């Protein structure tokens, strides 16, 4: 099968086309013929550092949408021919940049019929991150004030929509050129982080999603109510936040996204209700994975990039 692999760590050009044996699903696993794979920040972090995957060679990619090709022993949820989407086991179960991928059966759910494989592949990691931060970790309630950093980005633009679906009052940070886009997602306010210090501009925040890192965590604490929750999904960040958080009575949690069938079903329900959509920045063929990484690392994309695999 075709795949984009790497034999060394480094810049985007280490991603090269290879031919690999088609994987075989084991017990409780399924083999997916990948139609599209989402591109995420974690893809290039692993490409550069190995992170949780160790030394190359390996194939990155966790967001997939495609068709069940075969099922392993004990699988009852899916059968060959089912259109599915989901997240491969994160962080060590990578392999999405390929024609076929193996995943635990319960990592995948039926693809909503209202969207194509490209849009479906853009949503598992971002959707689950937003759901696990807003719902599972913070239990955001209607009327609460939510601050989403990098609100036009891959995870941020999904988190804005999830927060609105929960009934929150949503404030996003984004460059001025992207304010119309973020408001179109449902944000009640948008702050230009280039010209305005968000820590001075907003207050009484119940929940913050920090997808930027650096000093955003400690600055965000200044905006928050006592009893609020800040979830950080990007590392490293300013390490002096702990005494400030304790003083202000704010919970700070680090979140690494997990495969979660219940959460993914909730994401799928929002899609089917028309309350959640993926903004696609660009679509490239699998062979141009290196170009996708180059674009992504500029941090200037809006929404998600997706690689197409099957014709």
Secondary structure, DSSP 8 states (H G I E B T S, - for coil): -EEEEBSS-SSGGG-EEEE-------TTEEEEEEEEEEE-HHHHHHHHH-TTT-SS-B----EEEEEEEEE-TT--S--TT-EEEEE-STTT----SBSEEEEEGGGEEE--TTS-HHHHHTTHHHHHHHHIIIIIIT---TT-EEEESSTTSTTHHHHHHHHHHTT-EEEEEE-GGGHHHHHHTT-SEEEETTTS-HHHH---EEEEEE-S-BTHHHHHHTTEEEEEEEEE-S--B-TTHHHHHHHHT-EEEE------HHHHHHHHHHHHTTS----EEEEEEGGGHHHHHHHHTTT---SEEEEE---
